[in-house]
Amino acid sequence: MSESQGPDPTQQDPISPLSANSPNPAAFGSPPTPPAPSEPEPPAPPAPAEPAEQGQPFAPSPAGSAADLGDAPSQYPNAVPPTQDFDDDPQGFEQPAPSRKSGLRARPVIALALVLALLAGLVGGVVGFVFANRVFTNNGVNPSVSLGSPPPTGSSARPADSVAGIAAKVLPTVVSLDVAGPFQSDTGSGFIIRSDGYILTNNHVIEAAASQGSITVGFNDGSKATATLVGRDPAYDLAVVKVDKKDLPTLALGNSDDIVVGDSVLAVGSPLGLTGTVTTGIVSALNRPVTTGDSSTQDTSFINAIQTDAAINPGNSGGPLVNSAGAAIGINSAIATLSQGSSGSGSIGVGFAIPINQARRTAEEIIQTGKSTKPVIGVTLDIRYTGPGAKIADNAINGAAPVTSGGAADKAGIKAGDIVLSVNGRTVNTADELIVAIRSYKPGDTVTLKVQRGGSTQDIKVTLASESTTK
């Protein structure tokens, strides 16, 4: 709504076109009341004849013709005398010309109406121009406009089970890590698992300073402290560091075996160095076989991952994935990226987290012994095999026997060339899927393998052996 208003179309100008063409009451008035009869007066001498206009002949009226023509009484000098048809007059009188006085009176009225109409149009145009110029050519700037005051500030408290409530509970337990090594530096996230300073993170976050360098931990309150490396496990991409602090807030660890697809989750960390970032999503899938690291080295990680669409970006690594109760159910570790040459980078809504049950076991081993282990069955897999399942190699590969003598598989009766189709009912399609499935358990667990040998299949129980993974 504008400050200025244009001419109101419902109001007429003081002189409208209709009033300009109407009879002028000042010129014509109302018909006079006839005077009372009186003694006849002698007729007035005839008025001297006026010169004829434009050469028209003029004939003087006979005596008494003024009364017959109905001249207006002298008290109504501006009245227009009635006309009379003289076609039947034997004397051939012509109709008298209109009164020059009446015509001269009407012309100023019409001229005045035209002048006022022009003035009204000019004023309306100026007002319209000013209005249009203010509204349309001044970028809509109107210093009198106000959007009102904000509502009164209420409490910042939120329900404990809301996203804001969960974030408020989790954020004080999440930290950022700045890592500087002799050859490279890195940043990431972590979270406090013990009040006496133990922090859980990814191995790839601290790897640059694993042998030499520094690890600096940034806390939610803005303080910083130097951390020492307690131990790391490249096989699971996990590491534990410790700061010299007491009474730190800790994050509760949930049960990753209880989650289902569709559960709400929050990812918390420091993506791209932006500390204290919270994103939300759901559990998109479970038991995703994910491998990270260099497959040509012993640092390859095989993760039985939780997939989520909560935004995870570089720097989120090591931060917690928490459930609706604010308990950690995973450790954000990897993201899917578009193929090389494709447009886009960062999160595409496909992130992966290490299940917290696996992380809990590994972290406890590192804290208690400084080492960690992984479960194995003691076989060498043929990665060239493309059929269904995972195939045990027929022959030794790079000096490694198809079945380790005295190992878990050997004791259970697994043979070279056997094809493993499932682990405890979980279908296996590739060698990586078999490794990930086995590593989702702990050493000493017994699993059932469905094995194809020749044209038949059989179930074989295997008790998993242990192998050190600590560097």
C-alpha positions as CSV (number, residue, x, y, z in Angstrom):
1,M,0.0,0.0,0.0
2,S,1.4,3.3,-1.1
3,E,1.8,6.4,0.9
4,S,0.3,8.6,-1.8
5,Q,-3.1,8.1,-3.3
6,G,-4.3,9.0,-6.8
7,P,-7.5,10.9,-7.6
8,D,-10.6,9.1,-6.3
9,P,-12.6,8.0,-9.3
10,T,-15.8,8.1,-7.3
11,Q,-15.7,11.8,-6.8
12,Q,-16.7,14.2,-9.6
13,D,-14.7,17.4,-10.3
14,P,-16.3,20.6,-9.1
15,I,-17.4,21.2,-12.7
16,S,-18.1,18.0,-14.6
17,P,-18.8,17.7,-18.3
18,L,-22.5,17.3,-17.5
19,S,-22.6,20.6,-15.5
20,A,-20.7,22.4,-18.2
21,N,-23.5,21.6,-20.8
22,S,-26.4,22.2,-18.5
23,P,-28.5,25.4,-18.6
24,N,-27.1,28.2,-16.4
25,P,-29.6,28.9,-13.7
26,A,-28.1,32.3,-13.2
27,A,-28.7,33.1,-16.9
28,F,-32.2,31.6,-17.2
29,G,-33.7,31.3,-13.7
30,S,-37.2,30.2,-13.2
31,P,-40.2,31.6,-15.2
32,P,-41.4,34.8,-13.6
33,T,-44.8,35.0,-11.9
34,P,-47.1,37.1,-14.2
35,P,-47.7,40.6,-12.7
36,A,-51.2,41.5,-11.6
37,P,-53.4,43.3,-14.2
38,S,-53.1,47.0,-14.3
39,E,-54.0,50.0,-16.3
40,P,-52.7,49.7,-19.8
41,E,-49.8,52.1,-20.4
42,P,-49.2,53.9,-23.7
43,P,-47.0,51.8,-25.9
44,A,-43.3,52.6,-25.7
45,P,-41.8,54.2,-28.8
46,P,-40.2,51.7,-31.0
47,A,-36.6,51.0,-30.3
48,P,-34.2,52.2,-33.0
49,A,-33.4,49.5,-35.4
50,E,-30.1,47.7,-35.1
51,P,-28.0,47.3,-38.1
52,A,-28.6,44.0,-39.9
53,E,-26.0,41.3,-39.3
54,Q,-24.1,39.9,-42.2
55,G,-26.2,41.7,-44.7
56,Q,-29.5,40.2,-43.6
57,P,-32.5,42.6,-44.2
58,F,-34.2,44.0,-41.2
59,A,-37.9,45.1,-41.1
60,P,-39.2,47.2,-38.3
61,S,-42.1,45.6,-36.4
62,P,-45.5,47.3,-36.5
63,A,-46.8,49.0,-33.5
64,G,-47.7,46.5,-30.7
65,S,-45.6,43.7,-32.3
66,A,-43.3,43.6,-29.2
67,A,-46.2,42.4,-27.1
68,D,-47.2,39.8,-29.7
69,L,-43.7,38.4,-29.8
70,G,-43.6,38.0,-26.1
71,D,-40.7,40.2,-25.2
72,A,-39.4,39.4,-21.7
73,P,-40.3,41.8,-19.0
74,S,-37.6,44.3,-18.1
75,Q,-37.0,42.7,-14.7
76,Y,-35.6,39.6,-16.6
77,P,-33.2,41.2,-19.0
78,N,-31.4,37.9,-19.7
79,A,-34.5,35.8,-20.6
80,V,-34.6,34.4,-24.1
81,P,-37.8,35.6,-25.9
82,P,-39.9,32.9,-27.4
83,T,-39.9,32.5,-31.1
84,Q,-42.9,32.5,-33.3
85,D,-43.5,30.9,-36.7
86,F,-44.2,33.6,-39.3
87,D,-44.7,31.3,-42.3
88,D,-48.5,32.1,-42.4
89,D,-48.0,35.8,-41.7
90,P,-49.3,37.6,-44.8
91,Q,-46.8,40.4,-44.2
92,G,-43.8,37.9,-44.6
93,F,-42.0,38.7,-41.4
94,E,-38.8,36.6,-40.9
95,Q,-37.9,35.0,-37.5
96,P,-35.9,37.4,-35.4
97,A,-32.2,36.6,-34.7
98,P,-31.4,35.1,-31.2
99,S,-30.6,37.6,-28.6
100,R,-26.9,38.6,-28.8
101,K,-26.9,39.2,-25.0
102,S,-27.9,35.6,-24.1
103,G,-25.3,34.1,-26.4
104,L,-22.5,36.2,-24.9
105,R,-23.5,35.1,-21.4
106,A,-23.2,31.3,-22.2
107,R,-19.8,31.4,-23.8
108,P,-17.9,32.5,-20.6
109,V,-19.6,29.6,-18.7
110,I,-18.5,27.0,-21.2
111,A,-14.9,28.5,-21.4
112,L,-14.7,28.4,-17.6
113,A,-15.8,24.8,-17.5
114,L,-13.1,23.8,-20.1
115,V,-10.4,25.7,-18.1
116,L,-11.4,23.9,-14.9
117,A,-11.5,20.5,-16.7
118,L,-8.0,21.1,-18.1
119,L,-6.8,22.1,-14.6
120,A,-8.3,18.9,-13.1
121,G,-6.7,16.8,-15.7
122,L,-3.3,18.5,-15.2
123,V,-3.5,18.0,-11.4
124,G,-4.6,14.3,-11.8
125,G,-1.6,13.7,-14.2
126,V,0.9,15.3,-11.8
127,V,-0.5,13.2,-8.9
128,G,-0.4,10.0,-11.0
129,F,3.2,10.8,-12.2
130,V,4.4,11.3,-8.6
131,F,2.7,8.1,-7.5
132,A,4.0,6.0,-10.3
133,N,7.5,7.5,-10.0
134,R,7.6,6.8,-6.2
135,V,6.3,3.2,-6.5
136,F,7.7,1.9,-9.7
137,T,10.8,3.9,-10.5
138,N,12.3,4.3,-7.0
139,N,12.8,0.5,-6.3
140,G,9.8,0.4,-4.0
141,V,11.6,2.4,-1.3
142,N,9.1,3.6,1.3
143,P,10.6,5.0,4.5
144,S,7.2,4.8,6.3
145,V,6.9,1.1,5.9
146,S,7.3,-1.0,9.1
147,L,7.1,-4.8,9.5
148,G,6.4,-4.6,13.1
149,S,8.4,-5.7,16.1
150,P,9.5,-9.4,16.7
151,P,7.5,-11.4,19.1
152,P,8.7,-11.5,22.6
153,T,11.8,-13.7,23.1
154,G,10.8,-17.0,24.8
155,S,12.8,-19.7,26.4
156,S,15.5,-21.5,24.3
157,A,14.6,-24.8,26.0
158,R,13.3,-27.5,23.6
159,P,11.8,-30.9,24.3
160,A,14.6,-33.4,25.0
161,D,13.5,-35.7,22.1
162,S,13.4,-32.9,19.5
163,V,16.3,-32.3,17.1
164,A,17.3,-29.2,19.0
165,G,17.1,-31.1,22.3
166,I,19.2,-34.0,21.1
167,A,21.8,-31.6,19.6
168,A,22.1,-29.6,22.9
169,K,22.8,-32.9,24.7
170,V,25.3,-34.2,22.2
171,L,27.3,-31.1,21.1
172,P,29.3,-30.7,24.4
173,T,30.7,-34.3,23.9
174,V,31.9,-33.8,20.3
175,V,35.4,-32.5,19.5
176,S,37.4,-31.4,16.5
177,L,40.9,-32.7,15.7
178,D,43.7,-30.8,14.0
179,V,46.4,-33.2,13.0
180,A,49.9,-32.2,11.8
181,G,52.4,-34.8,10.6
182,P,55.8,-34.5,9.0
183,F,54.4,-34.9,5.5
184,Q,50.8,-33.9,5.7
185,S,48.1,-32.5,7.9
186,D,44.4,-33.4,8.4
187,T,41.3,-32.4,10.3
188,G,38.4,-34.4,11.6
189,S,36.1,-35.0,14.4
190,G,35.8,-37.3,17.5
191,F,33.7,-37.7,20.6
192,I,34.5,-38.2,24.3
193,I,33.8,-41.8,25.5
194,R,35.3,-41.5,29.0
195,S,35.3,-38.5,31.4
196,D,39.0,-38.9,32.0
197,G,39.9,-37.8,28.5
198,Y,39.5,-40.8,26.1
199,I,38.3,-39.8,22.6
200,L,37.2,-42.1,19.8
201,T,37.8,-41.2,16.2
202,N,38.8,-42.6,12.8
203,N,42.2,-44.0,12.0
204,H,42.4,-42.0,8.8
205,V,41.9,-38.8,10.7
206,I,45.0,-39.2,12.9
207,E,47.1,-41.3,10.5
208,A,49.3,-38.4,9.4
209,A,50.7,-38.1,13.0
210,A,50.6,-41.8,13.9
211,S,54.4,-42.0,14.1
212,Q,55.4,-38.3,14.4
213,G,53.5,-35.1,14.7
214,S,50.9,-33.4,16.8
215,I,47.1,-33.9,17.5
216,T,45.2,-30.9,18.9
217,V,41.7,-31.4,20.3
218,G,39.2,-28.5,20.2
219,F,36.3,-28.7,22.6
220,N,32.8,-27.3,22.3
221,D,33.5,-24.6,24.9
222,G,36.3,-23.2,22.7
223,S,39.2,-24.6,24.8
224,K,41.9,-26.7,23.2
225,A,44.3,-29.5,24.5
226,T,47.1,-31.6,23.0
227,A,46.2,-35.3,22.7
228,T,48.4,-38.4,22.6
229,L,47.7,-41.5,20.5
230,V,46.6,-44.5,22.5
231,G,46.2,-46.9,19.6
232,R,44.7,-47.4,16.2
233,D,43.2,-50.2,14.1
234,P,43.5,-49.7,10.3
235,A,41.3,-52.8,9.7
236,Y,38.3,-51.1,11.2
237,D,39.4,-47.5,10.6
238,L,39.3,-46.7,14.3
239,A,41.6,-44.9,16.7
240,V,41.7,-43.7,20.4
241,V,43.4,-40.6,21.6
242,K,43.6,-39.1,25.1
243,V,43.8,-35.6,26.6
244,D,45.0,-34.7,30.1
245,K,41.6,-33.5,31.4
246,K,39.1,-34.7,34.0
247,D,35.3,-34.6,34.4
248,L,34.6,-34.2,30.7
249,P,31.1,-34.8,29.4
250,T,30.7,-38.1,27.7
251,L,28.5,-39.4,24.9
252,A,26.4,-42.5,25.7
253,L,27.0,-45.5,23.4
254,G,23.8,-47.1,22.0
255,N,23.2,-50.5,20.5
256,S,23.7,-50.6,16.7
257,D,22.0,-54.0,16.5
258,D,18.7,-52.4,17.5
259,I,18.5,-49.9,14.7
260,V,16.3,-50.4,11.7
261,V,16.0,-48.8,8.3
262,G,14.0,-45.5,8.6
263,D,15.2,-44.6,12.1
264,S,15.9,-40.9,12.6
265,V,19.6,-40.0,13.1
266,L,21.8,-36.9,13.6
267,A,25.4,-36.6,12.3
268,V,27.5,-34.3,14.4
269,G,31.0,-33.0,13.7
270,S,33.2,-30.5,12.0
271,P,32.7,-30.7,8.3
272,L,35.2,-28.5,6.4
273,G,36.4,-27.2,9.7
274,L,32.9,-25.9,10.7
275,T,32.8,-27.1,14.3
276,G,29.6,-28.0,16.0
277,T,27.7,-28.8,12.8
278,V,24.5,-30.9,13.1
279,T,22.7,-32.5,10.2
280,T,19.7,-34.8,10.2
281,G,18.5,-37.8,8.2
282,I,17.5,-41.4,8.6
283,V,19.1,-44.9,8.5
284,S,18.9,-45.6,4.7
285,A,20.3,-49.2,4.8
286,L,22.2,-51.6,7.0
287,N,25.1,-54.0,6.4
288,R,26.6,-52.1,3.5
289,P,30.0,-53.6,2.6
290,V,32.3,-50.6,2.4
291,T,36.1,-50.7,1.8
292,T,38.4,-47.7,2.3
293,G,42.1,-47.1,2.1
294,D,44.6,-48.7,-0.3
295,S,43.8,-52.2,-1.3
296,S,47.4,-52.9,-2.1
297,T,48.4,-52.3,1.6
298,Q,47.5,-53.8,4.9
299,D,45.7,-50.5,5.7
300,T,42.5,-51.4,3.9
301,S,39.4,-51.1,6.0
302,F,36.4,-53.4,5.6
303,I,33.3,-51.9,7.2
304,N,30.0,-53.5,7.7
305,A,28.5,-50.0,7.5
306,I,25.3,-48.2,8.4
307,Q,24.2,-46.1,5.4
308,T,22.5,-42.7,6.1
309,D,21.3,-39.7,4.1
310,A,22.3,-37.3,6.9
311,A,24.8,-34.9,5.3
312,I,28.4,-36.1,5.9
313,N,31.3,-34.1,4.4
314,P,35.1,-34.1,4.8
315,G,35.8,-33.2,8.4
316,N,32.8,-35.2,9.7
317,S,35.0,-38.3,9.9
318,G,35.2,-39.6,13.4
319,G,32.1,-37.8,14.6
320,P,29.1,-39.6,16.0
321,L,25.9,-40.7,14.3
322,V,23.3,-40.6,17.1
323,N,19.8,-41.9,17.4
324,S,16.7,-40.1,18.7
325,A,17.7,-40.8,22.3
326,G,21.0,-39.0,21.8
327,A,23.2,-42.1,22.0
328,A,25.9,-42.9,19.5
329,I,25.0,-45.8,17.2
330,G,27.8,-45.3,14.6
331,I,31.0,-43.4,13.8
332,N,30.8,-41.4,10.5
333,S,33.6,-42.7,8.4
334,A,33.0,-42.5,4.6
335,I,30.9,-41.0,1.9
336,A,30.0,-42.1,-1.6
337,T,31.2,-39.7,-4.3
338,L,30.4,-39.2,-8.0
339,S,32.7,-40.8,-10.5
340,Q,35.7,-38.8,-11.7
341,G,34.7,-36.1,-14.2
342,S,31.1,-35.8,-12.9
343,S,29.9,-32.5,-11.6
344,G,29.3,-32.0,-7.9
345,S,31.4,-32.7,-4.8
346,G,30.8,-33.3,-1.1
347,S,27.8,-35.0,0.3
348,I,25.4,-36.6,-2.2
349,G,23.2,-38.1,0.6
350,V,25.0,-41.4,0.8
351,G,27.2,-41.6,3.9
352,F,28.5,-44.6,5.9
353,A,29.1,-45.1,9.6
354,I,30.9,-47.8,11.5
355,P,28.4,-49.6,13.8
356,I,29.0,-48.6,17.4
357,N,29.0,-52.2,18.7
358,Q,32.1,-52.8,16.6
359,A,33.7,-49.6,17.7
360,R,33.0,-50.3,21.3
361,R,34.8,-53.7,21.2
362,T,37.8,-52.2,19.4
363,A,38.1,-49.1,21.6
364,E,38.0,-51.3,24.8
365,E,40.8,-53.5,23.4
366,I,42.9,-50.4,22.6
367,I,42.4,-48.8,26.0
368,Q,42.9,-52.0,27.9
369,T,45.9,-53.4,26.0
370,G,47.0,-50.8,23.5
371,K,46.2,-53.4,20.8
372,S,43.2,-54.6,18.9
373,T,42.2,-57.8,17.0
374,K,40.0,-58.9,14.2
375,P,38.2,-62.2,13.6
376,V,39.5,-64.4,10.7
377,I,38.7,-67.8,9.2
378,G,42.2,-68.4,7.7
379,V,41.6,-68.6,3.9
380,T,42.9,-66.8,0.8
381,L,40.1,-65.6,-1.6
382,D,40.2,-65.6,-5.4
383,I,39.3,-62.0,-6.3
384,R,39.2,-62.9,-10.0
385,Y,36.1,-65.0,-9.4
386,T,32.9,-63.4,-10.8
387,G,30.3,-65.9,-10.0
388,P,27.9,-65.8,-7.1
389,G,29.5,-66.1,-3.7
390,A,33.2,-65.8,-2.6
391,K,35.5,-68.5,-3.8
392,I,38.4,-70.0,-1.8
393,A,41.5,-69.9,-4.1
394,D,42.4,-73.2,-5.8
395,N,46.1,-72.6,-5.4
396,A,48.5,-70.4,-3.4
397,I,48.4,-66.7,-4.3
398,N,51.6,-64.7,-3.6
399,G,52.8,-67.4,-1.3
400,A,49.6,-67.6,0.7
401,A,47.9,-71.0,0.9
402,P,44.3,-71.3,0.0
403,V,43.5,-72.6,3.5
404,T,45.7,-71.8,6.4
405,S,46.9,-75.0,8.0
406,G,45.5,-75.3,11.5
407,G,43.3,-72.3,11.1
408,A,39.6,-71.9,11.7
409,A,38.5,-72.9,8.2
410,D,40.9,-75.9,8.1
411,K,39.6,-77.1,11.5
412,A,36.0,-76.8,10.2
413,G,36.7,-78.7,7.0
414,I,36.7,-75.9,4.4
415,K,38.6,-76.9,1.2
416,A,40.4,-75.1,-1.6
417,G,38.0,-74.2,-4.3
418,D,34.9,-74.1,-2.0
419,I,32.5,-71.2,-2.6
420,V,30.9,-69.5,0.4
421,L,27.3,-68.4,-0.4
422,S,26.2,-67.0,3.0
423,V,27.3,-66.2,6.6
424,N,24.6,-66.9,9.2
425,G,22.0,-66.6,6.5
426,R,23.4,-63.3,5.1
427,T,24.0,-63.6,1.3
428,V,27.5,-63.2,0.1
429,N,28.1,-62.1,-3.5
430,T,31.8,-61.0,-3.5
431,A,35.0,-61.6,-1.7
432,D,34.7,-58.1,0.0
433,E,31.3,-59.0,1.3
434,L,32.6,-62.2,2.9
435,I,35.4,-60.3,4.7
436,V,32.9,-57.6,5.9
437,A,30.5,-60.2,7.1
438,I,33.1,-62.1,9.1
439,R,34.5,-58.9,10.6
440,S,31.1,-57.9,11.9
441,Y,31.6,-60.6,14.6
442,K,34.4,-60.9,17.2
443,P,37.1,-63.5,17.7
444,G,35.7,-66.6,19.3
445,D,32.2,-66.3,17.8
446,T,30.8,-69.3,15.9
447,V,29.2,-68.7,12.5
448,T,27.5,-70.9,10.0
449,L,28.8,-70.8,6.4
450,K,26.8,-72.1,3.5
451,V,29.4,-73.7,1.2
452,Q,29.1,-74.9,-2.3
453,R,31.4,-77.8,-3.3
454,G,31.0,-79.3,-6.7
455,G,27.3,-79.6,-7.4
456,S,26.1,-79.7,-3.8
457,T,25.9,-77.2,-0.8
458,Q,26.4,-77.8,2.9
459,D,26.4,-75.8,6.1
460,I,29.7,-75.7,8.0
461,K,30.1,-74.2,11.4
462,V,33.3,-72.2,12.0
463,T,34.7,-70.8,15.2
464,L,36.4,-67.5,14.3
465,A,40.1,-67.1,15.2
466,S,41.9,-63.9,16.2
467,E,44.5,-61.8,14.4
468,S,46.2,-58.6,15.6
469,T,45.4,-55.4,13.7
470,T,47.2,-52.8,15.8
471,K,50.1,-50.8,14.3
